[in-house]
Amino acid sequence: MSLKATRTGIVLRPDPTRVLFRPFDLGSTTRTLKIIARVNAMTDAEAAAKLDEVIREFGGRHYKLERFLLQRFEQIKPHLLTDETQSPDRQLLLGAYFTMEYSLESAALFNPSMVWHPDQTNVPPGYKRFVLSLRATGEGHVSSISFRMGYIDEEGKIVLRKPSRYVTAPDIVPNHRFNRTQFERKLYELRLENSIQEKMMTGLSEEFSLSELEQQIKRVLAQYRYNAEYDTIASGLLALAKSNYEIHFDEDQSLDERCIFPTSPNETNGIEDARFVQFTDDNGDVTYYATYTAYNGRVTFPQLLETKDFTHFSVSTLNGAEVSNKGMALFPRKINGKYVMISRQDGENIYLMYSDDLYFWQTKELIVKPTYHWEYVQLGNCGSPIETEEGWLVLSHGVGPMRKYAVGAFLLDLNDPSKVIGRTTEPILSPDENEREGYVPNVVYSCGGLISGRDLIIPYAMADYASSFATVNVDELLAELTGKKKPEAVESVTE
């Protein structure tokens, strides 16, 4: 009988009460002007009363609501017809008329990824704190990255912390600087490097900001007004710049109050399936990376998040001939001096990629094909490979008849991960009767687990609606993958 995962019974369901504020953009200058005029027609007493009502009704539902309302006022301020000073109450009220609530996980909370928390202070002996990232989906099927925290106790049990009801999107760092050499290399990969692009970047220094690029593009477009080719290149330059940015949260915010909401042109329809990994560089520095899929409603774009502390994040485009499709996941360290990624460019097979540059990937090598009945439709990875004494352990998903998803595993050689040591012939986790129904029926799916003691913990999605956890004994799984007899007793290794 093949090895099967043990379910924990823990279920994380979407919570529609977790709302964040978002800009309410009507997409019409005329309507915007009309709303401003109506608000400014109110008497001071009427405006103060309406603002009090807004604060009473919404103030307790949000973190620093008034700060956001003032930001919204500054964003719509250019539409004001005069330079007359608005009172603080009027500014807040105008901001409120152009703000909306968004329930980020009203539709689903799924595709979890799990890593050890960077801060292990004040953790009881025998316990270890973790970060769980999830794909939260709300109105319009827009996906974002939500976080939960928990710990593994001294008995190996998973304990999740109840999240705060507050949730806030990050601030964009306004003075993010671009490296010109790397930026131009990305332009070359996107086939946007030409004489027009050179004119639009003339005069920019080796490091430049988005505003400096925008000003230079504006000057060039003023000389070539109504030229479609120039407009196309300008749009491409700005889209690339806006897809490489930095974000930060207030340090006094709890991690579960933070939500990475779509920001760039590539992400207008969502951020999907972040696969976090704790990456240790050759010098011992630790960085948390996450590959994710940006979606603009038409095309998917693989992108990369990086952070040291889950407070400050950098977002970058991934480039190169082999950056495509979904499912790219980074190994937790370099191998033979190179970055390594597991991937699936063709929608059905698993590949291995090497690169000297984290942001550029030019080659791939096929390593695993669909072989067993439960993976005949397609194969994919479930997060980053996990290093074990026997090899790189990779969780995989397979799709079989009736588009039923199941989770399996395979093992790669530590020094040469193109060598497959073994793979499960049957799934270790398939949807049961309690997990089949949801947004997408018959699906179990993970974006990355971890090993605690001698247990492999698999956070997984149920029918693209809710999430849970399952565990597998590492020694039994490695024994199945290597064909070796499981030792009678193995002492727990230090994490």
ZAGU-168195 format. One record per residue (C-alpha): residue number from 1; residue in one letter; x, y, z. Coordinates in steps of 0.25 Angstrom, whole numbers. Example, Ala and Ser with C-alpha at 12.3 -4.5 7.8 and 13.67 -1.06 7.14 Angstrom:
BEGIN
+-----+---------+-------+-------+-------+
| num | residuo |    px |    py |    pz |
+-----+---------+-------+-------+-------+
|   1 |       A |    49 |   -18 |    31 |
|   2 |       S |    55 |    -4 |    29 |
+-----+---------+-------+-------+-------+
***
This chain:
BEGIN
+-----+---------+-------+-------+-------+
| num | residuo |    px |    py |    pz |
+-----+---------+-------+-------+-------+
|   1 |       M |     0 |     0 |     0 |
|   2 |       S |     6 |    14 |    -4 |
|   3 |       L |     9 |    24 |     6 |
|   4 |       K |    -3 |    34 |    10 |
|   5 |       A |    -2 |    48 |    17 |
|   6 |       T |   -10 |    50 |    30 |
|   7 |       R |   -20 |    61 |    30 |
|   8 |       T |   -19 |    70 |    42 |
|   9 |       G |   -34 |    75 |    42 |
|  10 |       I |   -30 |    89 |    42 |
|  11 |       V |   -38 |    98 |    32 |
|  12 |       L |   -35 |   112 |    28 |
|  13 |       R |   -48 |   118 |    22 |
|  14 |       P |   -49 |   131 |    15 |
|  15 |       D |   -54 |   142 |    24 |
|  16 |       P |   -62 |   153 |    17 |
|  17 |       T |   -61 |   162 |    30 |
|  18 |       R |   -46 |   165 |    26 |
|  19 |       V |   -47 |   177 |    18 |
|  20 |       L |   -37 |   187 |    13 |
|  21 |       F |   -39 |   201 |     7 |
|  22 |       R |   -36 |   203 |    -8 |
|  23 |       P |   -37 |   215 |   -17 |
|  24 |       F |   -51 |   217 |   -23 |
|  25 |       D |   -48 |   221 |   -37 |
|  26 |       L |   -60 |   224 |   -46 |
|  27 |       G |   -51 |   225 |   -59 |
|  28 |       S |   -58 |   238 |   -63 |
|  29 |       T |   -53 |   252 |   -61 |
|  30 |       T |   -67 |   258 |   -63 |
|  31 |       R |   -73 |   249 |   -51 |
|  32 |       T |   -61 |   252 |   -42 |
|  33 |       L |   -63 |   267 |   -44 |
|  34 |       K |   -78 |   266 |   -41 |
|  35 |       I |   -76 |   258 |   -28 |
|  36 |       I |   -66 |   269 |   -24 |
|  37 |       A |   -75 |   280 |   -27 |
|  38 |       R |   -87 |   273 |   -19 |
|  39 |       V |   -78 |   271 |    -7 |
|  40 |       N |   -73 |   285 |    -8 |
|  41 |       A |   -87 |   290 |    -8 |
|  42 |       M |   -90 |   284 |     6 |
|  43 |       T |   -89 |   294 |    17 |
|  44 |       D |   -78 |   293 |    27 |
|  45 |       A |   -88 |   287 |    37 |
|  46 |       E |   -93 |   277 |    27 |
|  47 |       A |   -79 |   273 |    23 |
|  48 |       A |   -75 |   271 |    38 |
|  49 |       A |   -88 |   263 |    41 |
|  50 |       K |   -85 |   254 |    29 |
|  51 |       L |   -71 |   252 |    32 |
|  52 |       D |   -74 |   248 |    47 |
|  53 |       E |   -84 |   238 |    41 |
|  54 |       V |   -73 |   232 |    32 |
|  55 |       I |   -63 |   231 |    44 |
|  56 |       R |   -73 |   225 |    53 |
|  57 |       E |   -77 |   214 |    43 |
|  58 |       F |   -64 |   211 |    37 |
|  59 |       G |   -53 |   216 |    47 |
|  60 |       G |   -53 |   203 |    55 |
|  61 |       R |   -52 |   194 |    43 |
|  62 |       H |   -39 |   199 |    38 |
|  63 |       Y |   -24 |   203 |    42 |
|  64 |       K |   -21 |   218 |    40 |
|  65 |       L |   -34 |   221 |    32 |
|  66 |       E |   -32 |   236 |    33 |
|  67 |       R |   -18 |   235 |    27 |
|  68 |       F |   -23 |   228 |    15 |
|  69 |       L |   -34 |   238 |    13 |
|  70 |       L |   -24 |   249 |    13 |
|  71 |       Q |   -16 |   241 |     3 |
|  72 |       R |   -28 |   240 |    -6 |
|  73 |       F |   -31 |   255 |    -5 |
|  74 |       E |   -17 |   258 |   -10 |
|  75 |       Q |   -19 |   248 |   -22 |
|  76 |       I |   -32 |   255 |   -26 |
|  77 |       K |   -27 |   269 |   -23 |
|  78 |       P |   -23 |   272 |   -37 |
|  79 |       H |   -38 |   272 |   -41 |
|  80 |       L |   -41 |   284 |   -32 |
|  81 |       L |   -45 |   296 |   -40 |
|  82 |       T |   -38 |   306 |   -31 |
|  83 |       D |   -26 |   307 |   -21 |
|  84 |       E |   -35 |   310 |   -10 |
|  85 |       T |   -31 |   303 |     3 |
|  86 |       Q |   -40 |   292 |     7 |
|  87 |       S |   -43 |   290 |    22 |
|  88 |       P |   -37 |   277 |    28 |
|  89 |       D |   -51 |   272 |    30 |
|  90 |       R |   -55 |   275 |    15 |
|  91 |       Q |   -42 |   268 |    11 |
|  92 |       L |   -45 |   255 |    19 |
|  93 |       L |   -59 |   255 |    13 |
|  94 |       L |   -55 |   257 |    -1 |
|  95 |       G |   -45 |   246 |     1 |
|  96 |       A |   -56 |   237 |     6 |
|  97 |       Y |   -65 |   239 |    -6 |
|  98 |       F |   -54 |   233 |   -14 |
|  99 |       T |   -51 |   221 |    -5 |
| 100 |       M |   -57 |   208 |    -4 |
| 101 |       E |   -56 |   195 |     4 |
| 102 |       Y |   -51 |   182 |    -2 |
| 103 |       S |   -53 |   169 |     4 |
| 104 |       L |   -40 |   162 |     0 |
| 105 |       E |   -44 |   148 |     3 |
| 106 |       S |   -59 |   148 |     1 |
| 107 |       A |   -58 |   137 |   -10 |
| 108 |       A |   -46 |   128 |    -6 |
| 109 |       L |   -34 |   127 |     3 |
| 110 |       F |   -25 |   116 |    -3 |
| 111 |       N |   -12 |   112 |    -9 |
| 112 |       P |    -3 |   113 |     3 |
| 113 |       S |    12 |   114 |     5 |
| 114 |       M |    19 |   112 |    18 |
| 115 |       V |    33 |   116 |    23 |
| 116 |       W |    39 |   118 |    36 |
| 117 |       H |    37 |   132 |    42 |
| 118 |       P |    50 |   141 |    41 |
| 119 |       D |    47 |   145 |    56 |
| 120 |       Q |    48 |   134 |    66 |
| 121 |       T |    50 |   142 |    78 |
| 122 |       N |    41 |   140 |    90 |
| 123 |       V |    37 |   126 |    85 |
| 124 |       P |    35 |   115 |    96 |
| 125 |       P |    46 |   104 |    97 |
| 126 |       G |    42 |    93 |    86 |
| 127 |       Y |    33 |   103 |    78 |
| 128 |       K |    36 |   109 |    65 |
| 129 |       R |    28 |   120 |    58 |
| 130 |       F |    24 |   120 |    44 |
| 131 |       V |    18 |   129 |    33 |
| 132 |       L |     7 |   124 |    24 |
| 133 |       S |     4 |   132 |    11 |
| 134 |       L |    -9 |   130 |     4 |
| 135 |       R |   -16 |   134 |    -9 |
| 136 |       A |   -28 |   142 |    -4 |
| 137 |       T |   -38 |   145 |   -15 |
| 138 |       G |   -50 |   155 |   -14 |
| 139 |       E |   -59 |   163 |   -23 |
| 140 |       G |   -56 |   162 |   -38 |
| 141 |       H |   -47 |   149 |   -35 |
| 142 |       V |   -36 |   159 |   -32 |
| 143 |       S |   -25 |   151 |   -24 |
| 144 |       S |   -15 |   157 |   -14 |
| 145 |       I |    -5 |   151 |    -4 |
| 146 |       S |   -10 |   150 |    10 |
| 147 |       F |    -2 |   145 |    22 |
| 148 |       R |    -5 |   137 |    35 |
| 149 |       M |     4 |   133 |    46 |
| 150 |       G |     6 |   121 |    55 |
| 151 |       Y |    15 |   111 |    62 |
| 152 |       I |    19 |    97 |    63 |
| 153 |       D |    18 |    93 |    77 |
| 154 |       E |    27 |    83 |    85 |
| 155 |       E |    19 |    72 |    81 |
| 156 |       G |    19 |    75 |    66 |
| 157 |       K |     5 |    80 |    66 |
| 158 |       I |     1 |    92 |    57 |
| 159 |       V |    -5 |   104 |    64 |
| 160 |       L |   -10 |   116 |    56 |
| 161 |       R |   -12 |   130 |    62 |
| 162 |       K |   -25 |   136 |    61 |
| 163 |       P |   -23 |   148 |    51 |
| 164 |       S |   -27 |   162 |    54 |
| 165 |       R |   -39 |   167 |    47 |
| 166 |       Y |   -31 |   179 |    41 |
| 167 |       V |   -24 |   178 |    28 |
| 168 |       T |   -16 |   188 |    20 |
| 169 |       A |    -9 |   189 |     7 |
| 170 |       P |     5 |   194 |     7 |
| 171 |       D |    11 |   207 |     3 |
| 172 |       I |    19 |   208 |   -10 |
| 173 |       V |    33 |   214 |    -8 |
| 174 |       P |    32 |   227 |   -15 |
| 175 |       N |    47 |   228 |   -18 |
| 176 |       H |    50 |   214 |   -23 |
| 177 |       R |    63 |   215 |   -32 |
| 178 |       F |    65 |   207 |   -44 |
| 179 |       N |    79 |   201 |   -49 |
| 180 |       R |    80 |   206 |   -63 |
| 181 |       T |    88 |   194 |   -68 |
| 182 |       Q |    79 |   184 |   -63 |
| 183 |       F |    67 |   192 |   -67 |
| 184 |       E |    72 |   193 |   -82 |
| 185 |       R |    75 |   178 |   -81 |
| 186 |       K |    61 |   175 |   -78 |
| 187 |       L |    56 |   185 |   -89 |
| 188 |       Y |    65 |   176 |   -99 |
| 189 |       E |    58 |   164 |   -94 |
| 190 |       L |    44 |   170 |   -96 |
| 191 |       R |    49 |   175 |  -110 |
| 192 |       L |    47 |   189 |  -106 |
| 193 |       E |    61 |   194 |  -108 |
| 194 |       N |    62 |   203 |  -120 |
| 195 |       S |    65 |   217 |  -125 |
| 196 |       I |    52 |   222 |  -119 |
| 197 |       Q |    55 |   216 |  -105 |
| 198 |       E |    69 |   222 |  -106 |
| 199 |       K |    63 |   236 |  -108 |
| 200 |       M |    54 |   234 |   -96 |
| 201 |       M |    65 |   230 |   -87 |
| 202 |       T |    75 |   240 |   -91 |
| 203 |       G |    80 |   248 |   -80 |
| 204 |       L |    76 |   238 |   -69 |
| 205 |       S |    88 |   234 |   -59 |
| 206 |       E |    92 |   220 |   -56 |
| 207 |       E |    82 |   220 |   -45 |
| 208 |       F |    68 |   227 |   -48 |
| 209 |       S |    54 |   228 |   -42 |
| 210 |       L |    41 |   226 |   -48 |
| 211 |       S |    38 |   241 |   -48 |
| 212 |       E |    51 |   244 |   -55 |
| 213 |       L |    47 |   234 |   -66 |
| 214 |       E |    33 |   239 |   -67 |
| 215 |       Q |    38 |   254 |   -69 |
| 216 |       Q |    48 |   249 |   -80 |
| 217 |       I |    37 |   241 |   -87 |
| 218 |       K |    28 |   253 |   -86 |
| 219 |       R |    38 |   263 |   -92 |
| 220 |       V |    41 |   253 |  -104 |
| 221 |       L |    26 |   250 |  -106 |
| 222 |       A |    23 |   266 |  -107 |
| 223 |       Q |    32 |   266 |  -119 |
| 224 |       Y |    26 |   254 |  -126 |
| 225 |       R |    11 |   256 |  -123 |
| 226 |       Y |     1 |   246 |  -128 |
| 227 |       N |    12 |   236 |  -132 |
| 228 |       A |     7 |   222 |  -130 |
| 229 |       E |    20 |   216 |  -130 |
| 230 |       Y |    26 |   226 |  -119 |
| 231 |       D |    13 |   224 |  -111 |
| 232 |       T |    15 |   209 |  -111 |
| 233 |       I |    30 |   209 |  -107 |
| 234 |       A |    26 |   219 |   -96 |
| 235 |       S |    15 |   210 |   -91 |
| 236 |       G |    25 |   198 |   -90 |
| 237 |       L |    35 |   206 |   -83 |
| 238 |       L |    26 |   211 |   -72 |
| 239 |       A |    19 |   197 |   -71 |
| 240 |       L |    33 |   191 |   -68 |
| 241 |       A |    37 |   202 |   -58 |
| 242 |       K |    24 |   201 |   -51 |
| 243 |       S |    25 |   185 |   -50 |
| 244 |       N |    38 |   187 |   -43 |
| 245 |       Y |    36 |   194 |   -30 |
| 246 |       E |    37 |   194 |   -14 |
| 247 |       I |    26 |   193 |    -4 |
| 248 |       H |    26 |   194 |    11 |
| 249 |       F |    17 |   193 |    23 |
| 250 |       D |    17 |   200 |    36 |
| 251 |       E |    26 |   192 |    46 |
| 252 |       D |    15 |   193 |    57 |
| 253 |       Q |     5 |   185 |    48 |
| 254 |       S |     4 |   170 |    51 |
| 255 |       L |     8 |   161 |    39 |
| 256 |       D |    -6 |   156 |    38 |
| 257 |       E |   -11 |   170 |    36 |
| 258 |       R |    -3 |   172 |    23 |
| 259 |       C |    -8 |   169 |     9 |
| 260 |       I |     0 |   170 |    -3 |
| 261 |       F |   -10 |   175 |   -13 |
| 262 |       P |    -8 |   177 |   -28 |
| 263 |       T |    -1 |   189 |   -32 |
| 264 |       S |     6 |   189 |   -45 |
| 265 |       P |     0 |   188 |   -59 |
| 266 |       N |     4 |   174 |   -60 |
| 267 |       E |    -5 |   171 |   -48 |
| 268 |       T |   -18 |   178 |   -50 |
| 269 |       N |   -25 |   165 |   -49 |
| 270 |       G |   -18 |   159 |   -38 |
| 271 |       I |    -5 |   153 |   -31 |
| 272 |       E |    -6 |   138 |   -32 |
| 273 |       D |     1 |   126 |   -25 |
| 274 |       A |    13 |   132 |   -17 |
| 275 |       R |    23 |   121 |   -14 |
| 276 |       F |    31 |   126 |    -3 |
| 277 |       V |    45 |   120 |     0 |
| 278 |       Q |    55 |   123 |    11 |
| 279 |       F |    68 |   125 |     3 |
| 280 |       T |    82 |   125 |     9 |
| 281 |       D |    93 |   131 |     0 |
| 282 |       D |   107 |   126 |     0 |
| 283 |       N |   111 |   136 |    10 |
| 284 |       G |   100 |   132 |    20 |
| 285 |       D |    91 |   143 |    17 |
| 286 |       V |    76 |   139 |    18 |
| 287 |       T |    66 |   145 |     8 |
| 288 |       Y |    51 |   141 |     6 |
| 289 |       Y |    48 |   140 |    -8 |
| 290 |       A |    34 |   137 |   -15 |
| 291 |       T |    32 |   134 |   -29 |
| 292 |       Y |    17 |   138 |   -33 |
| 293 |       T |     8 |   140 |   -45 |
| 294 |       A |     4 |   154 |   -49 |
| 295 |       Y |    -9 |   154 |   -57 |
| 296 |       N |   -14 |   166 |   -65 |
| 297 |       G |   -27 |   159 |   -70 |
| 298 |       R |   -20 |   154 |   -83 |
| 299 |       V |    -6 |   149 |   -80 |
| 300 |       T |     1 |   143 |   -68 |
| 301 |       F |    15 |   149 |   -64 |
| 302 |       P |    25 |   141 |   -55 |
| 303 |       Q |    30 |   151 |   -44 |
| 304 |       L |    39 |   151 |   -32 |
| 305 |       L |    36 |   156 |   -18 |
| 306 |       E |    48 |   158 |    -8 |
| 307 |       T |    48 |   162 |     7 |
| 308 |       K |    57 |   160 |    19 |
| 309 |       D |    46 |   163 |    29 |
| 310 |       F |    32 |   163 |    23 |
| 311 |       T |    31 |   178 |    25 |
| 312 |       H |    39 |   183 |    13 |
| 313 |       F |    38 |   176 |     0 |
| 314 |       S |    44 |   178 |   -14 |
| 315 |       V |    36 |   173 |   -26 |
| 316 |       S |    43 |   170 |   -39 |
| 317 |       T |    40 |   165 |   -53 |
| 318 |       L |    47 |   151 |   -57 |
| 319 |       N |    53 |   152 |   -71 |
| 320 |       G |    59 |   143 |   -81 |
| 321 |       A |    55 |   133 |   -92 |
| 322 |       E |    50 |   122 |   -82 |
| 323 |       V |    42 |   131 |   -73 |
| 324 |       S |    28 |   127 |   -76 |
| 325 |       N |    15 |   120 |   -71 |
| 326 |       K |    13 |   117 |   -56 |
| 327 |       G |    19 |   109 |   -45 |
| 328 |       M |    34 |   114 |   -45 |
| 329 |       A |    40 |   112 |   -31 |
| 330 |       L |    54 |   115 |   -26 |
| 331 |       F |    63 |   105 |   -19 |
| 332 |       P |    67 |   110 |    -5 |
| 333 |       R |    81 |   111 |    -8 |
| 334 |       K |    91 |   112 |   -20 |
| 335 |       I |    96 |    99 |   -26 |
| 336 |       N |   110 |    98 |   -32 |
| 337 |       G |   110 |   114 |   -31 |
| 338 |       K |    97 |   116 |   -39 |
| 339 |       Y |    83 |   119 |   -35 |
| 340 |       V |    74 |   108 |   -39 |
| 341 |       M |    59 |   108 |   -42 |
| 342 |       I |    49 |    97 |   -44 |
| 343 |       S |    38 |   101 |   -54 |
| 344 |       R |    28 |    97 |   -64 |
| 345 |       Q |    28 |   104 |   -77 |
| 346 |       D |    19 |    96 |   -86 |
| 347 |       G |     8 |    93 |   -76 |
| 348 |       E |    10 |    78 |   -74 |
| 349 |       N |    25 |    75 |   -71 |
| 350 |       I |    35 |    79 |   -60 |
| 351 |       Y |    48 |    86 |   -64 |
| 352 |       L |    60 |    90 |   -57 |
| 353 |       M |    67 |   104 |   -59 |
| 354 |       Y |    80 |   109 |   -56 |
| 355 |       S |    85 |   124 |   -56 |
| 356 |       D |    96 |   133 |   -51 |
| 357 |       D |    86 |   144 |   -50 |
| 358 |       L |    74 |   143 |   -41 |
| 359 |       Y |    65 |   151 |   -50 |
| 360 |       F |    69 |   145 |   -64 |
| 361 |       W |    66 |   131 |   -68 |
| 362 |       Q |    71 |   126 |   -82 |
| 363 |       T |    71 |   111 |   -82 |
| 364 |       K |    63 |    99 |   -77 |
| 365 |       E |    65 |    84 |   -76 |
| 366 |       L |    53 |    74 |   -76 |
| 367 |       I |    54 |    65 |   -64 |
| 368 |       V |    40 |    59 |   -61 |
| 369 |       K |    29 |    55 |   -70 |
| 370 |       P |    15 |    51 |   -67 |
| 371 |       T |    16 |    36 |   -65 |
| 372 |       Y |     5 |    31 |   -56 |
| 373 |       H |   -10 |    31 |   -58 |
| 374 |       W |   -13 |    42 |   -48 |
| 375 |       E |    -3 |    51 |   -55 |
| 376 |       Y |    -6 |    48 |   -70 |
| 377 |       V |   -12 |    62 |   -72 |
| 378 |       Q |    -1 |    70 |   -66 |
| 379 |       L |    10 |    71 |   -55 |
| 380 |       G |    14 |    83 |   -47 |
| 381 |       N |    22 |    86 |   -35 |
| 382 |       C |    16 |    90 |   -21 |
| 383 |       G |    26 |   100 |   -17 |
| 384 |       S |    41 |   100 |   -15 |
| 385 |       P |    50 |    88 |   -13 |
| 386 |       I |    53 |    84 |     1 |
| 387 |       E |    67 |    79 |     5 |
| 388 |       T |    68 |    66 |    12 |
| 389 |       E |    79 |    56 |    15 |
| 390 |       E |    75 |    48 |     3 |
| 391 |       G |    73 |    59 |    -7 |
| 392 |       W |    64 |    70 |   -12 |
| 393 |       L |    50 |    66 |    -8 |
| 394 |       V |    39 |    73 |   -17 |
| 395 |       L |    24 |    72 |   -15 |
| 396 |       S |    17 |    71 |   -28 |
| 397 |       H |     3 |    72 |   -33 |
| 398 |       G |    -3 |    63 |   -44 |
| 399 |       V |   -16 |    64 |   -52 |
| 400 |       G |   -24 |    52 |   -56 |
| 401 |       P |   -38 |    48 |   -61 |
| 402 |       M |   -49 |    58 |   -59 |
| 403 |       R |   -38 |    69 |   -56 |
| 404 |       K |   -36 |    63 |   -42 |
| 405 |       Y |   -23 |    69 |   -35 |
| 406 |       A |   -15 |    60 |   -26 |
| 407 |       V |    -1 |    63 |   -19 |
| 408 |       G |    11 |    54 |   -20 |
| 409 |       A |    26 |    55 |   -18 |
| 410 |       F |    39 |    53 |   -25 |
| 411 |       L |    54 |    53 |   -21 |
| 412 |       L |    65 |    60 |   -28 |
| 413 |       D |    80 |    58 |   -26 |
| 414 |       L |    86 |    68 |   -16 |
| 415 |       N |    98 |    71 |   -25 |
| 416 |       D |    92 |    69 |   -39 |
| 417 |       P |    77 |    72 |   -38 |
| 418 |       S |    75 |    68 |   -52 |
| 419 |       K |    76 |    53 |   -47 |
| 420 |       V |    63 |    48 |   -42 |
| 421 |       I |    65 |    38 |   -31 |
| 422 |       G |    51 |    34 |   -29 |
| 423 |       R |    36 |    38 |   -30 |
| 424 |       T |    23 |    33 |   -24 |
| 425 |       T |    15 |    24 |   -33 |
| 426 |       E |     2 |    28 |   -25 |
| 427 |       P |    -3 |    41 |   -19 |
| 428 |       I |     0 |    44 |    -5 |
| 429 |       L |   -11 |    53 |    -4 |
| 430 |       S |   -24 |    53 |   -12 |
| 431 |       P |   -37 |    61 |   -10 |
| 432 |       D |   -47 |    54 |     0 |
| 433 |       E |   -62 |    55 |     0 |
| 434 |       N |   -60 |    67 |    10 |
| 435 |       E |   -51 |    74 |     1 |
| 436 |       R |   -57 |    72 |   -13 |
| 437 |       E |   -67 |    83 |   -13 |
| 438 |       G |   -63 |    98 |   -15 |
| 439 |       Y |   -59 |   109 |   -25 |
| 440 |       V |   -52 |    98 |   -34 |
| 441 |       P |   -56 |    84 |   -30 |
| 442 |       N |   -47 |    72 |   -28 |
| 443 |       V |   -34 |    80 |   -26 |
| 444 |       V |   -24 |    79 |   -15 |
| 445 |       Y |   -12 |    88 |   -17 |
| 446 |       S |     0 |    94 |    -9 |
| 447 |       C |    10 |   105 |   -12 |
| 448 |       G |    21 |   100 |    -2 |
| 449 |       G |    22 |    92 |    11 |
| 450 |       L |    34 |    90 |    21 |
| 451 |       I |    40 |    79 |    30 |
| 452 |       S |    38 |    80 |    45 |
| 453 |       G |    46 |    69 |    52 |
| 454 |       R |    43 |    57 |    44 |
| 455 |       D |    29 |    62 |    39 |
| 456 |       L |    27 |    68 |    25 |
| 457 |       I |    16 |    78 |    27 |
| 458 |       I |     8 |    81 |    14 |
| 459 |       P |    -1 |    93 |    15 |
| 460 |       Y |   -11 |    91 |     4 |
| 461 |       A |   -24 |    97 |    -3 |
| 462 |       M |   -37 |    90 |    -4 |
| 463 |       A |   -45 |    92 |   -17 |
| 464 |       D |   -39 |   106 |   -18 |
| 465 |       Y |   -47 |   111 |    -7 |
| 466 |       A |   -41 |   108 |     7 |
| 467 |       S |   -28 |   103 |    12 |
| 468 |       S |   -23 |    92 |    22 |
| 469 |       F |   -11 |    84 |    26 |
| 470 |       A |    -6 |    70 |    25 |
| 471 |       T |     6 |    63 |    30 |
| 472 |       V |    15 |    51 |    25 |
| 473 |       N |    26 |    44 |    32 |
| 474 |       V |    39 |    49 |    25 |
| 475 |       D |    46 |    36 |    27 |
| 476 |       E |    35 |    27 |    21 |
| 477 |       L |    34 |    37 |     9 |
| 478 |       L |    49 |    36 |     7 |
| 479 |       A |    49 |    21 |     8 |
| 480 |       E |    38 |    20 |    -3 |
| 481 |       L |    46 |    30 |   -12 |
| 482 |       T |    59 |    23 |   -10 |
| 483 |       G |    55 |     9 |    -9 |
| 484 |       K |    63 |     8 |     4 |
| 485 |       K |    57 |     1 |    16 |
| 486 |       K |    52 |    11 |    26 |
| 487 |       P |    61 |    11 |    39 |
| 488 |       E |    55 |     6 |    51 |
| 489 |       A |    58 |    19 |    59 |
| 490 |       V |    63 |    32 |    54 |
| 491 |       E |    67 |    44 |    63 |
| 492 |       S |    60 |    57 |    60 |
| 493 |       V |    70 |    66 |    53 |
| 494 |       T |    72 |    81 |    57 |
| 495 |       E |    65 |    90 |    47 |
+-----+---------+-------+-------+-------+
***
